[in-house]
Amino acid sequence: MFKTDNSWKLITDAAGMTPVYFDAAEKIVTVHNTDTLPTLNGLSILDLEDFTLSRISITDSRLTDERIERTVLDLVSNQYKYFLGKDLTLNFRRNKMNKAIISILGPALMDQTLNLRENDELTVKIGNWMAREYKMNILEEDAEPSSTYLANTHLMNYSSYMKKDIELADEELDNFNSLYNLNDENLEARSSIEYNLLHKLNYRNEQKPMLIYDPFNVLAIQEIIYSFKDAAAFDPLTRINKIMHPAIDFYDFSEGMTLLQKYTKMKKQNQKMSEELKKVVVNQEFLREAETQGISVSENLDGKILDKGITVHPASQLISKDDIYEMTYVKNGPGMILVESYFNNPKNAHRIKVELNNELFNIDEFLEGKFIQSGSEINIKMYYERNYDAASWQKAGKITVKEID
């Protein structure tokens, strides 16, 4: 309450977390719950002489969005100082708003009370993490907070209140805009947020035996959020966490995991995907081209079609000793056939066997190229004596068949 121009006036907090009703006819102000009387919000000034409402004058902001965001951070960054040495309970749920309020109040949370609003397994798990991190005491289940101050986060879900529809008929909306002086074309866009804060704020009508702290229950902060030009891209909660307390994101509130656990999980998933990808053979184009040229190759081969010849190798580096790689090449005319391999490792060459027209060889026997005088068909079967998972062994099974005029 304050006096100006010889008239007493009344304002309430930014969002009216404790409803203050007024009766213009009876000239009464009350906090007793009623469904018939209008209520105040933080942007309205009630004249206690004639019980009319006027709006707090707000200067249009010319700040850039970047500067507005910086100002919001400046306004909340020191709020923790008000709670140093005071008795505080933090209402906890697994959401981004709680991360932001922890980021703001972090220095004042030591030895305070953590109230788990839900008792599902993940909430209890993360609540215990937070209690250990900040040396907090978890309130017993079904116990009521007894501290002087209670930290809450409903107003930090600002975008939700801005997006909620107003459940009013046109006449009712006109009356609402008229009462709160929102019928100016520059203010009509604010109807939804102001209506929702007055009627859909979750704890507005609850009994409050302690003082409620909500970081955005500050008119200056709300006005800055109103004036942000690109509202869809404005995410103050994420920015509060990233700038004021980036380490809070070590904990994933939605999944109940730490970043280390997530990294380990993703590493295992990636490893599994890599193993699966090794089994995926992208050789369809080669198989089609070989078929077009009248060359029969097994589906586990890849390679390149040559002018009067073909080069093949295993299509996957994941090689089983049970795999058989087979190719049948039909000569285009008279002449010799050159069969050539490229694995220059005599010590291990016996691990890859090659059957050429039913005659068995080690793969290195074709290292310098072997000329074959044969009929019209050359049939090659290749198999490994061990299982392998290496690109080098995939490359070791490379064979070329080429006609020599």
N, C-alpha and C positions, 0 to 999 in steps of 0.2 A: 504494500500500500504506500502511496506517496501523494503529496499535495503539490499542485501546480495551479497557478492562476486562481488561487483561493478555492480550488475544487479538489476534493479527495478522489483518488482513482486507484484502481486495483488491476494488477496483472498477475498471471499465473506462470508456471514454468512452460517451457517450449512446447511440450506435447500434452500438457494437462494430465500427467500421470495420476494425480489425485483429482478427480472431477470437482470443479467448483461451479455450482449452479446459481443462477440468479433469477429473481422474479421482479420484473420491471413494474408490475402493477402494485405489488406489496412492498417493493423496495427492500427485498431480502436477498442476502447472499448466504448460501448454505453448502455444506459438503455432504448432506444426507442424500442418499440415492433417490432419484425421482425419474420417471419416464416422461414427464410433461414439461419440465423447465429446460431452457437452453443452458449450455455450459460454455465456459471460457476455453480458449486456446492461447498459446503463447504469443500469438500475433495480434491479439485483441486487447484493447484497454477499456475497462468498464468504468464509466463515469458514475461515481456513487451519489451524485446529485440527481441526475435525471435518468440513470440506468440505461444509457445508450452506449453503443460500442463504437470505437474508432480503431483504426489499424495503426500499428507501429509503422512509422515511415521508413521505408527501405530504399537506399540509393541503388540505382542500377549498377551492376558490376561491369566494368570494362576489362576485367582480367582475362587472360587467356585460360584455356582449360588446364594447361600445365601449371599455371600459377595458382589456380583455384585448388587443384589437387595438393599442391605444396602447402597452401594455407590450411586445408583440412588437417594435414599431418601436423602442422605447427600447433593447431588448436588442441589436438588430443595428446600430443607427445609428452606434455608435462602434467597431465591430469592425475597421474599416479601419486604426485607429491601431496595431494590432499588426503591420502589414505595412509601415509607413512605413520606408523605408531598407533593406528586406529584399528578397531575390531571390525573385520570385514568378512562376509561370506560371498563366495562366487557361485552363482547358479550355473551348472555345467550341463551342456548338451554337446553332442558330436556334430558341430557345424563350423562353418567359416567365421561366423560371428564370435564364437567362443575363442577361436584362435586370435581374432583381432583384439578382444577384450583382455586376453592374457598378454598379448603384445604390449598393450597400453599399460596395464597394471603390474606387469612383471616385477619391477623393483619393490612393490608393496605387498606381494603375495606371500612372502616367507612367513611361515607359522600361522597363516590364516586358514579359513575353513572352506572346504570344497563340498558343495551340495550337489550330488548326482540326481538330476531331475528324472532320470530313467534308470532302470536296473537291468537292462538287457546285457548280455555277456560282453559285447564290444564296448559299451559305455563303461561298465565296471572295469574292464581291462585298461582302457585309455585313462579313465579317472585315476586308477592306481599309478599309471605312468606319470600323470601330471602331479599327483600328490608327492611322489618321490622326487620329481624334478624340482618342485618349488617348496619342498618340505611342508606341505599343507596337510591338514587333518581332514579326513573324509567324514562328513556327517553321517551318523548312524541312520540306517534305513528307517523311514517313517518318523524320524525326529524332525522337529521344526527348527529353522535357524533362530538363534537368539542374539546374534550380533547387532551392533548399532547400525551398520551399513550392509546393504545387499546389492551386489553388482549383477546387473541383468543386461540382456542384449536385444530386446524386441525392437527398439528404435534403430538398431544397426541394420535390420533387414529392410532398409529404406526402399529399395526398388520394388519390393513386394507390395508395400502400401501404395506406391505410385501406380502399380499396374492393376490393383483390385478395382472391380467395377463398383460404381455407386448404385446401390439398390434403392433409387428414388424415382418417383414419377417426375415429369417435367415441372409441375407446379411446386412439388416439394423441393426440387433442386433450385428453382428460382427463389423460394423462400430462404433456403440455406444460404445461397449466394448473397441475398439481400441482407440477412442478419449479420453475416460476417464480412460484409462490404467487399464481396468478390465479384460483383456484377460489372466491374470494369473489364473491358476486353483484354487488358494486359494481365488480369488476374484469374480469368475464368479457367485457365489450364491448371490452376492450383486447387480447384474444387475437390478433385478426387483425393489427393494426398491429405488435405486438411480434414475432409469428411472421414476418411479411413482412420486417421490418427485419433480422432475423437470417438469413433464408434467401433473400431476393430482392433484397437491396441489390446493385446491379450490380457495384460495385468492391470488395465486401467481401473476396473471396478473391484479389484481384489482388495481385501483388507491388507494394510501395510503397517505392521508393528515396528518396522525399521525404516530407515531412510534409503530410498532407491537411488542407485547410481546407474545411469545408462549414458555411455560416451556421447551419443548424438542428441541428448536432451539439452542441447544448447542452441539457442536461436541463431547465433552466428553461423554455426556449422550447418544447420538446416537451410539457412538462406543461401549459403554457398552451394550446397547440393542442388537447390532449386535452380540456380543460375548456370549450372554446368551445361554447356551447349550441346555436347555430344553425350547425352545421358545414357545411351545404349552402351557406350564404351567406358563409362565411368564406374570403376569397381574399387571404391575406397578401402574395402576390407582387405582385398588382396594387396593393395599398395601399403597399407598399414603393416601387414605381416612382413612383406618383402623388405621394407625400409627400416622399420623399428625393431623387428625381431625375426629375421629370416630363419633362425634355427628352429622356430616352432614348426616349420614345415618338415622337420625331421620325422614328425609324427603324422601319419595319414589317419585323420579322424574317421573317414568314411569306411575304410577297410580294416581299421584296427591294426595297422602295421607300421613299423619304422621304415625309413628309407633304406636301411641296410637289409631289412627283411624283403622289401620290395625288389631291391637290386638282386638279391640272391634268387628270388623267385623268378624274376625276368631273365636272369642269366641261365637258369635251368630251362626256362621256356625257349629261349633263343637256341640253347644247345640242342634241345629236342627238335626244334624247327630245322636247325642245320642238318641234323641227322635225317629228318624227313626229306629235306631238299636234295640230299645226296641220292635219295632213291628216285627222285623225279628226273626223268630223262627227257631232254628237249631235243629230240632227233627226228621229229616227224618229217621235216623238210628233206633230210638226207634219205630217209626210207622211201619217200615218194619219188625222189629223183633216181634212186637205185632201181626202183620198180619200173620207172619209165625207160631206163636204159637196159632192162631185161636182166638185171643183176639181182640174185636172190641173197638177201642178208637177214640174219636174225634180228629181232627187235631190240636186242641189248647191244647192238653195234651202232657206232656213229662214225663219221669220216668225211671223205670228199671224193666226188666223182672226177676222174681224170680223163684226158683224151686217150681212149683205148686203155682204160685201166681204172683202178680204184684203190684208195687208201682207207683202211678201217682201223678202229681201236675200240675198246670198251666204252660204252656211252656213259657209264657212271664210274666214279672212283671207288664206290662201294662194291667190292668184288667178292663173290663167293666161290669156293672151290667146287661147288655144284653147278656153277654156270658153264654153259657151253656156247662159245661164240662161233657162229657158222656162216660161211659165205660160199656161194657157187657162182663162178664167173664163166660166161660162155664166150669163147673166142670169136672175134669178128671175121677172121680170115686165117690163112696159113702163117706160120712163123713161130718163133719161140715165145715163151712166157717167162718173165722175170719176177721172181718172188723175193722180196727184200724186207728185212726187219731192221730195227734200230736200237735194240737193247744190248749195249756193249758192256756186259757184266758176266763173264764166263762163270764166276763163282756161283751165281744165282740163276743162271740161264735155264737150269733144269727145272726151275719152279714154274715155267710156262711151257707147256707142251703144244706142239702144232702137228696136226694130222693133215698131210697133203696127199689127196687121193689115196687115203687109207694107209699111208706110210708115215711113221711117227718120227718126229724130230724135236730137239730142243730149239727154242726160238732163236738162239744166237747162231745157229747153223745157217741162217739166212742173212746174217749181218752184212756180208759182202755182196749179197745178192746171189740167188741160185737160179740158173736157167733151167727151165723145164720143157722138155719136148713131150707134148701130150696131145690127146685128142681135142675135141671141141670144148670140153668142160674141165674146169679146175675147181675142185672142192676142198675147202680149208675148214678145219675145225680147230679151235684153240680153247684151252682150258688151263686154269691155274691150279697148283697143288695145295695152295693155302688160301685162307681168307685175307683180304687186304682192304684197307680204307686209306688210300693215299694216291694223290695225283701222279706221283712218280711211277707207281705200279700200273696205273691206268695208261700212262704214256708208254710204259715198257711193252704193252701189248699191241703196239702199232705195226701193221703189216701193209705192204703195198704189192699189188698184183698189176703187172703192166705187160701189154703186148709189145714185142720187139719185131719190127719188120725185117 
